């Protein structure tokens, strides 16, 4: 890949802006100044990127996968309505790159959120037919017993929906804490399922999405992962 195209792919600026940065010795890759726009580089070999001495996160090419521990009061949207976007948690140059969340989490829901530019991967893990398991830690308003778990596993009819939805698993960790596993991704599904079973969700945290957990990331922290 030509250096100019690579620098553009990192979200640093327009073609003209990137060319100016390169030709004026502003770009450093792996500790070496690179000033030839048409120089061939191997994106996989780039370990560090600096602009005027400022280190930037190196975005893997052609596809990247990000694991984010979503904090509360952030919207999973590029056009948020009430709260900041989860995409505002990334550096400026990365926000210029086309990326999409894999599924959505409500503003008040925390935990595992995957973000990528790989549309096929996104479709594969969110498609209901692939039944990718998602584990939620649900804080309940009212104390519950095993009857709630049995109801959720047997299936509930969601309000304004003609289809019965079943939990893949439901375990009561505490009278006010439910571990719920689902394989679909309906709108507000966990909250609606719990409501249909006669309780209410007070707080919601996604502990696992498929094979990914938060990997000890603090709320708001993220990292690139390999798929």
The 8 nearest C-alpha neighbors of each residue, nearest first, counted from 0:
[[1, 39, 40, 2, 41, 5, 4, 42],
 [0, 2, 39, 37, 4, 38, 3, 40],
 [1, 3, 5, 36, 38, 4, 37, 39],
 [4, 2, 36, 6, 5, 1, 18, 7],
 [5, 3, 7, 1, 2, 6, 8, 0],
 [4, 6, 8, 2, 7, 3, 1, 0],
 [7, 5, 9, 3, 8, 4, 2, 11],
 [6, 8, 4, 9, 5, 10, 11, 12],
 [9, 7, 5, 10, 6, 4, 96, 11],
 [8, 10, 6, 7, 11, 58, 5, 92],
 [11, 9, 92, 95, 96, 8, 7, 12],
 [10, 12, 92, 9, 7, 6, 17, 13],
 [13, 11, 16, 10, 17, 7, 14, 15],
 [12, 14, 16, 15, 17, 7, 11, 10],
 [13, 15, 17, 16, 18, 7, 12, 3],
 [14, 16, 18, 13, 17, 19, 12, 20],
 [17, 15, 13, 19, 18, 14, 12, 20],
 [18, 16, 20, 14, 19, 15, 12, 13],
 [17, 19, 21, 15, 20, 16, 22, 14],
 [18, 20, 16, 22, 17, 21, 23, 15],
 [21, 19, 25, 17, 23, 18, 22, 16],
 [20, 22, 34, 18, 23, 19, 24, 26],
 [21, 23, 34, 19, 24, 20, 18, 35],
 [24, 22, 20, 21, 25, 19, 34, 26],
 [23, 25, 34, 21, 22, 26, 32, 20],
 [24, 26, 51, 20, 50, 23, 21, 27],
 [27, 25, 50, 21, 24, 33, 32, 49],
 [26, 28, 32, 49, 31, 33, 30, 48],
 [29, 27, 48, 31, 30, 47, 32, 45],
 [30, 28, 47, 31, 46, 45, 48, 27],
 [29, 31, 28, 27, 32, 47, 48, 49],
 [30, 32, 27, 28, 29, 33, 26, 48],
 [33, 31, 27, 26, 24, 28, 34, 30],
 [34, 32, 26, 27, 35, 31, 21, 24],
 [33, 35, 21, 22, 24, 36, 32, 23],
 [34, 36, 38, 37, 33, 22, 21, 2],
 [35, 37, 3, 2, 38, 21, 18, 34],
 [38, 36, 1, 35, 2, 39, 3, 4],
 [37, 39, 35, 1, 2, 36, 40, 3],
 [40, 38, 1, 0, 2, 37, 41, 36],
 [41, 39, 0, 2, 1, 42, 38, 44],
 [40, 42, 44, 43, 0, 39, 45, 1],
 [43, 41, 44, 45, 40, 60, 0, 5],
 [42, 44, 41, 45, 59, 60, 46, 40],
 [43, 45, 41, 42, 46, 40, 29, 47],
 [46, 44, 42, 43, 47, 29, 28, 41],
 [47, 45, 29, 44, 48, 57, 28, 43],
 [48, 46, 29, 28, 45, 57, 49, 30],
 [47, 49, 28, 55, 27, 54, 57, 29],
 [48, 50, 54, 27, 53, 52, 55, 26],
 [49, 51, 26, 53, 52, 25, 27, 54],
 [52, 50, 25, 53, 49, 26, 27, 24],
 [51, 53, 50, 49, 54, 27, 25, 26],
 [54, 52, 49, 50, 51, 55, 48, 27],
 [53, 55, 49, 48, 52, 50, 56, 47],
 [56, 54, 48, 49, 57, 53, 50, 47],
 [55, 57, 58, 54, 48, 47, 90, 93],
 [56, 58, 55, 48, 59, 47, 46, 9],
 [57, 59, 56, 9, 60, 63, 93, 223],
 [60, 58, 63, 62, 57, 61, 43, 42],
 [61, 59, 62, 42, 63, 58, 43, 8],
 [60, 62, 59, 63, 42, 116, 117, 58],
 [63, 61, 60, 117, 116, 59, 64, 115],
 [62, 64, 59, 115, 116, 60, 65, 58],
 [63, 65, 115, 224, 223, 114, 225, 66],
 [66, 64, 223, 114, 113, 222, 224, 115],
 [65, 67, 113, 221, 222, 112, 223, 224],
 [68, 66, 221, 112, 69, 111, 220, 113],
 [67, 69, 110, 218, 111, 219, 213, 220],
 [68, 70, 110, 109, 219, 67, 218, 112],
 [71, 69, 218, 109, 219, 68, 73, 72],
 [70, 72, 107, 109, 73, 108, 106, 69],
 [71, 73, 106, 107, 82, 70, 74, 83],
 [74, 72, 106, 83, 82, 84, 85, 71],
 [73, 75, 106, 84, 76, 85, 79, 82],
 [76, 74, 85, 103, 84, 104, 73, 100],
 [75, 77, 78, 79, 74, 84, 85, 86],
 [76, 78, 79, 84, 86, 75, 85, 74],
 [79, 77, 76, 80, 84, 74, 75, 83],
 [80, 78, 76, 84, 74, 77, 81, 82],
 [79, 81, 82, 78, 74, 83, 76, 84],
 [82, 80, 79, 83, 74, 73, 72, 106],
 [81, 83, 73, 72, 74, 79, 80, 84],
 [84, 82, 73, 74, 79, 85, 87, 81],
 [83, 85, 74, 86, 87, 73, 79, 76],
 [86, 84, 87, 73, 75, 88, 74, 83],
 [85, 87, 84, 88, 89, 94, 77, 76],
 [86, 88, 85, 89, 84, 83, 94, 90],
 [89, 87, 86, 85, 219, 90, 84, 220],
 [88, 90, 87, 86, 93, 94, 91, 85],
 [91, 89, 93, 92, 94, 88, 87, 56],
 [92, 90, 94, 93, 89, 95, 87, 10],
 [91, 93, 10, 11, 94, 95, 90, 9],
 [94, 92, 95, 96, 90, 91, 10, 89],
 [93, 95, 91, 96, 92, 89, 90, 86],
 [94, 96, 10, 93, 92, 97, 91, 11],
 [97, 95, 10, 93, 94, 98, 9, 8],
 [96, 98, 116, 95, 99, 94, 93, 115],
 [99, 97, 116, 115, 96, 114, 100, 94],
 [100, 98, 115, 114, 116, 101, 97, 121],
 [99, 101, 114, 102, 113, 115, 103, 98],
 [102, 100, 113, 121, 114, 99, 103, 125],
 [101, 103, 100, 125, 104, 184, 121, 112],
 [104, 102, 75, 101, 100, 105, 112, 76],
 [103, 105, 108, 75, 106, 102, 109, 74],
 [104, 106, 108, 107, 74, 103, 75, 187],
 [105, 107, 74, 72, 73, 108, 71, 104],
 [106, 108, 71, 72, 105, 109, 73, 203],
 [109, 107, 203, 105, 106, 204, 104, 71],
 [110, 108, 204, 69, 70, 71, 205, 203],
 [111, 109, 205, 68, 69, 204, 206, 112],
 [110, 112, 68, 213, 205, 67, 212, 207],
 [111, 113, 67, 66, 69, 68, 110, 114],
 [112, 114, 66, 101, 65, 100, 67, 111],
 [115, 113, 100, 65, 99, 101, 64, 112],
 [116, 114, 64, 98, 117, 99, 63, 65],
 [115, 117, 98, 62, 118, 99, 63, 97],
 [118, 116, 115, 120, 119, 62, 121, 63],
 [117, 119, 121, 120, 116, 122, 115, 99],
 [120, 118, 122, 121, 117, 123, 124, 116],
 [119, 121, 123, 118, 122, 117, 124, 115],
 [122, 120, 118, 119, 101, 123, 124, 125],
 [123, 121, 119, 125, 120, 124, 126, 118],
 [124, 122, 120, 121, 126, 125, 119, 129],
 [123, 125, 121, 122, 126, 131, 120, 129],
 [124, 126, 122, 123, 121, 127, 102, 101],
 [125, 127, 128, 123, 122, 124, 129, 130],
 [128, 126, 130, 183, 129, 125, 182, 184],
 [127, 129, 126, 130, 131, 183, 125, 123],
 [128, 130, 127, 131, 126, 124, 123, 125],
 [131, 129, 182, 127, 128, 132, 183, 126],
 [130, 132, 182, 209, 129, 124, 133, 125],
 [131, 133, 182, 209, 181, 130, 208, 180],
 [134, 132, 208, 181, 180, 207, 209, 182],
 [133, 135, 180, 207, 206, 179, 205, 208],
 [136, 134, 205, 179, 206, 204, 178, 137],
 [137, 135, 178, 204, 177, 203, 205, 179],
 [136, 138, 203, 177, 176, 135, 202, 139],
 [137, 139, 176, 202, 201, 175, 200, 203],
 [138, 140, 175, 200, 201, 141, 199, 176],
 [141, 139, 199, 201, 200, 198, 138, 175],
 [140, 142, 139, 198, 143, 175, 199, 174],
 [143, 141, 174, 175, 140, 139, 144, 173],
 [144, 142, 174, 141, 147, 175, 145, 146],
 [143, 145, 146, 147, 174, 142, 171, 148],
 [144, 146, 148, 147, 149, 171, 143, 170],
 [145, 147, 149, 144, 148, 150, 143, 151],
 [146, 148, 150, 145, 149, 144, 151, 143],
 [149, 147, 169, 145, 151, 150, 146, 152],
 [148, 150, 146, 152, 147, 151, 153, 145],
 [151, 149, 153, 147, 148, 152, 154, 146],
 [152, 150, 154, 148, 153, 149, 166, 165],
 [153, 151, 166, 165, 149, 154, 150, 148],
 [152, 154, 150, 151, 149, 165, 155, 166],
 [153, 155, 165, 164, 151, 152, 163, 150],
 [156, 154, 163, 164, 157, 195, 151, 165],
 [155, 157, 163, 162, 164, 158, 160, 195],
 [156, 158, 160, 195, 155, 159, 191, 192],
 [157, 159, 160, 156, 195, 191, 161, 192],
 [160, 158, 157, 161, 156, 162, 191, 195],
 [161, 159, 157, 158, 162, 156, 163, 164],
 [162, 160, 163, 156, 159, 157, 158, 164],
 [161, 163, 160, 156, 164, 157, 155, 159],
 [162, 164, 156, 155, 154, 165, 161, 157],
 [165, 163, 154, 155, 162, 156, 166, 157],
 [166, 164, 154, 152, 151, 153, 167, 155],
 [165, 167, 152, 181, 168, 151, 180, 169],
 [168, 166, 181, 180, 165, 152, 182, 169],
 [167, 169, 180, 166, 179, 152, 170, 181],
 [168, 170, 179, 148, 178, 180, 166, 152],
 [171, 169, 178, 177, 172, 148, 179, 168],
 [172, 170, 177, 173, 176, 178, 174, 169],
 [171, 173, 176, 177, 170, 178, 174, 175],
 [172, 174, 176, 175, 171, 177, 143, 142],
 [175, 173, 142, 143, 176, 144, 171, 172],
 [174, 176, 139, 142, 173, 138, 143, 141],
 [177, 175, 173, 138, 172, 137, 174, 139],
 [176, 178, 171, 137, 172, 136, 170, 179],
 [179, 177, 136, 170, 169, 135, 137, 171],
 [178, 180, 169, 135, 134, 168, 177, 136],
 [181, 179, 134, 168, 167, 133, 166, 135],
 [182, 180, 166, 167, 133, 132, 183, 179],
 [181, 183, 132, 130, 131, 133, 167, 184],
 [184, 182, 127, 181, 185, 130, 131, 132],
 [183, 185, 186, 188, 182, 125, 127, 102],
 [186, 184, 188, 183, 187, 189, 191, 127],
 [185, 187, 188, 184, 191, 189, 103, 190],
 [188, 186, 190, 189, 191, 185, 105, 184],
 [187, 189, 185, 191, 186, 190, 192, 184],
 [190, 188, 192, 191, 187, 193, 179, 200],
 [191, 189, 193, 192, 188, 187, 200, 194],
 [190, 192, 194, 188, 189, 193, 195, 187],
 [193, 191, 195, 189, 194, 190, 188, 196],
 [192, 194, 196, 190, 195, 191, 198, 199],
 [193, 195, 198, 191, 197, 199, 196, 192],
 [194, 196, 192, 193, 197, 191, 157, 155],
 [197, 195, 193, 194, 198, 192, 150, 147],
 [198, 196, 194, 195, 193, 199, 147, 192],
 [199, 197, 194, 193, 196, 141, 140, 139],
 [198, 200, 194, 140, 139, 193, 201, 141],
 [201, 199, 139, 202, 190, 138, 140, 137],
 [200, 202, 138, 139, 140, 199, 203, 137],
 [203, 201, 138, 200, 137, 204, 108, 139],
 [202, 204, 137, 108, 136, 138, 109, 135],
 [205, 203, 109, 136, 110, 135, 108, 206],
 [206, 204, 135, 110, 111, 207, 134, 109],
 [207, 205, 135, 134, 212, 110, 204, 111],
 [206, 208, 212, 134, 211, 133, 205, 111],
 [209, 207, 133, 211, 210, 132, 111, 212],
 [208, 210, 132, 131, 211, 133, 207, 124],
 [209, 211, 208, 212, 207, 132, 131, 133],
 [212, 210, 208, 207, 209, 213, 111, 214],
 [211, 213, 207, 214, 206, 111, 208, 210],
 [212, 214, 215, 216, 111, 68, 110, 211],
 [215, 213, 212, 216, 211, 68, 66, 217],
 [216, 214, 213, 217, 212, 68, 218, 220],
 [215, 217, 214, 213, 220, 68, 218, 221],
 [216, 218, 220, 219, 215, 68, 213, 221],
 [219, 217, 70, 68, 220, 69, 216, 110],
 [218, 220, 70, 69, 68, 217, 221, 67],
 [221, 219, 217, 218, 216, 68, 67, 222],
 [222, 220, 67, 66, 68, 219, 65, 216],
 [223, 221, 66, 65, 224, 67, 220, 64],
 [222, 224, 65, 64, 66, 225, 63, 221],
 [225, 223, 64, 65, 222, 66, 226, 63],
 [226, 224, 64, 223, 63, 65, 66, 59],
 [225, 224, 64, 63, 120, 65, 223, 210]]
